Amino acid sequence: MLSVLLAAALGAGAVPFPAPGTYRYAASMSGRDIGAWSVSVSRDATATEVDEDSTASIMGMQLAAKASLVLGPDLAPTRYAGNYVTPGQSPNVSVTLTPTSATVAGAFSDRPQQVGLNANTRHFVVIEPGLLAGLFALPAQLEAWRDSAVTWITPTTAQAQSLTTGAQTAVPRPAGAAPGDTLLSIDRPIAVTIWYDPATLVPDAIVVPSQNAVLTRQRP
């Protein structure tokens, strides 16, 4: 009986995250289809993993990426690895993290860079602009942490910048967002809006206004 109660208590205390499975997205820029993104979520007692696979054609360039983002029990990132394919090159990037520091091996740095948390932040997030894994995890992370600012690490450049959220209420709802979706509005370092299901924490639409780019979830 004690073991049953303990298991139930541990299950009840689990940090909410999108359920294991594969989530597919269509990408558009200025109204034109440019490619497809997907993330696969897996989870065990100690970690959650988000694996990304994406392909795109932008201005005649064929692009592809694979990435793996591993999160600890509290959804703080512990490691990230990415392989990006662009015309003429195929860089690899990686990030290894502790609660207060990170080691970043970026595509544009000669050696690994050590970075710490920015002032007035308690958590890291790992987000590669143009890719999905970090943004997919962000609503669940911020719901768990209740942080209005976190340290955003960009693997490619090994930069650490402050991500701050806003309280925009007049942002147009994109076609892919369900009527009951919650809005997460990011002000800096770049403006991004994420519309997500508050029950499942799965993003339905991700909009980057400066690029006229939209990722829309494709439902089965």
C-alpha positions in Angstrom: 0.0 0.0 0.0 2.8 2.4 0.9 4.5 1.9 -2.5 1.2 2.6 -4.3 0.7 5.8 -2.4 4.3 6.9 -3.1 3.9 6.2 -6.8 0.7 8.2 -6.9 2.3 11.1 -5.1 5.3 11.2 -7.4 2.9 11.0 -10.4 0.8 13.9 -9.1 4.0 16.0 -8.6 5.2 15.5 -12.2 5.8 18.8 -14.0 3.2 19.0 -16.9 4.5 18.8 -20.4 3.1 17.8 -23.8 2.3 14.1 -23.9 4.8 11.7 -25.6 4.2 11.5 -29.3 5.0 13.3 -32.6 3.7 16.7 -33.4 3.9 18.0 -36.9 3.9 21.6 -38.2 3.7 23.3 -41.6 5.8 26.4 -42.1 5.0 29.4 -44.2 6.7 32.7 -44.9 4.8 35.7 -46.4 2.0 33.3 -47.1 4.1 30.7 -49.0 4.7 27.2 -47.8 8.4 26.7 -47.2 8.6 23.3 -45.4 7.7 21.0 -42.6 8.9 20.8 -39.0 8.2 18.0 -36.5 9.0 17.3 -32.8 8.9 13.9 -31.1 8.4 13.9 -27.3 9.6 11.1 -25.1 9.7 11.0 -21.3 10.9 8.8 -18.4 11.3 9.3 -14.7 14.3 11.6 -14.9 14.2 13.4 -18.2 12.0 14.7 -21.1 13.5 14.6 -24.6 12.3 16.7 -27.6 13.7 15.6 -30.9 13.3 17.8 -33.9 13.4 17.1 -37.7 12.8 19.9 -40.2 13.2 20.6 -43.9 12.7 23.9 -45.8 13.3 25.6 -49.0 13.9 29.4 -48.6 14.8 31.6 -51.6 16.0 28.5 -53.5 18.2 27.2 -50.7 17.5 23.7 -49.3 17.8 23.6 -45.6 17.4 20.8 -43.0 18.0 20.3 -39.3 18.0 17.7 -36.7 18.1 18.6 -33.0 17.7 17.0 -29.6 16.8 18.9 -26.5 16.9 17.1 -23.1 15.1 18.6 -20.1 15.4 17.6 -16.4 12.6 16.8 -14.0 11.8 20.5 -13.6 12.0 21.1 -17.4 15.3 23.0 -17.1 17.5 22.1 -20.1 20.4 19.8 -19.4 21.8 19.3 -23.0 21.2 20.2 -26.6 22.7 18.8 -29.8 22.0 19.9 -33.3 23.1 19.2 -36.9 22.1 21.8 -39.5 22.4 21.2 -43.2 22.8 24.3 -45.4 24.3 24.7 -48.9 28.0 23.9 -48.7 28.2 23.1 -44.9 26.8 20.9 -42.2 27.6 22.4 -38.8 27.2 20.6 -35.5 26.4 22.5 -32.3 26.0 21.5 -28.6 25.1 22.9 -25.2 25.7 21.3 -21.9 24.0 22.9 -18.9 23.8 23.0 -15.1 21.3 25.1 -13.2 23.7 28.1 -13.3 26.1 27.7 -16.2 26.3 26.4 -19.7 29.0 25.3 -22.1 28.2 26.1 -25.7 30.0 24.8 -28.8 28.6 26.9 -31.5 29.0 26.8 -35.3 30.7 30.3 -35.3 33.0 29.9 -32.4 36.5 28.4 -32.4 36.2 26.8 -29.0 33.5 26.1 -26.4 32.1 29.1 -24.6 31.2 29.3 -21.0 28.1 31.4 -20.2 26.2 32.1 -17.0 22.7 33.2 -16.1 21.9 36.8 -17.0 21.0 39.1 -14.2 17.5 38.7 -12.7 17.0 35.2 -14.3 16.8 31.8 -12.6 16.6 29.5 -15.6 18.1 28.8 -19.1 16.2 28.0 -22.2 17.9 26.8 -25.4 16.3 28.2 -28.6 17.8 28.2 -32.1 16.1 30.9 -34.2 14.3 29.3 -37.1 14.0 25.9 -35.3 11.2 24.5 -33.2 12.4 22.3 -30.3 13.1 25.2 -27.8 10.0 27.1 -28.7 7.9 24.0 -28.4 9.0 23.5 -24.8 8.8 27.1 -23.8 5.1 27.3 -22.8 5.4 24.3 -20.4 8.7 25.7 -19.0 7.3 29.1 -18.2 4.1 27.6 -16.8 6.3 25.5 -14.5 8.7 28.2 -13.4 6.4 31.3 -13.4 9.3 33.4 -14.8 8.8 36.5 -16.8 12.5 36.5 -17.9 14.9 33.7 -18.6 18.4 33.4 -20.2 18.0 32.5 -23.9 21.0 30.6 -25.3 21.4 30.5 -29.1 23.6 27.4 -29.8 24.8 28.6 -33.2 26.3 31.8 -32.0 27.0 30.8 -28.3 25.1 34.0 -27.3 23.2 34.3 -24.0 20.5 37.0 -24.0 17.5 37.8 -21.8 14.2 36.5 -23.0 11.4 38.6 -21.7 7.7 38.0 -22.0 5.0 40.6 -22.6 1.3 41.1 -21.9 0.0 41.8 -25.4 -3.7 41.3 -25.7 -4.4 42.8 -29.2 -2.2 40.3 -31.2 -4.3 38.9 -34.1 -5.1 35.2 -33.6 -3.6 33.2 -36.5 -5.8 30.8 -38.4 -4.1 27.8 -36.8 -4.8 28.8 -33.2 -7.9 27.3 -31.6 -10.4 29.6 -29.9 -9.4 28.5 -26.4 -5.7 28.8 -27.0 -3.5 30.9 -24.6 -1.1 33.5 -25.9 2.5 33.6 -24.9 4.1 36.8 -26.2 7.9 37.2 -26.3 9.2 40.7 -26.5 13.0 40.1 -26.5 15.5 39.2 -27.9 13.1 38.8 -30.9 9.3 39.2 -31.0 7.6 35.9 -31.1 4.0 34.9 -30.3 3.1 31.3 -29.3 -0.5 30.2 -29.2 -0.9 27.0 -27.2 -3.5 24.7 -25.7 -3.6 25.5 -22.0 -4.7 21.9 -21.2 -2.0 20.0 -23.1 0.7 22.8 -23.4 1.1 22.0 -27.1 1.8 25.0 -29.3 -0.8 25.3 -32.1 0.8 28.3 -33.9 4.1 30.1 -33.6 4.4 33.5 -35.3 7.6 35.5 -36.0 6.3 38.9 -37.3 9.7 40.2 -38.4 10.0 37.3 -40.8 6.3 37.0 -41.8 6.8 33.4 -40.7 4.3 31.1 -39.2 4.5 27.5 -37.9 1.0 25.9 -37.8 0.3 22.5 -36.1 -1.0 19.9 -38.4 -3.6 17.7 -36.6 -4.1 14.0 -37.6 
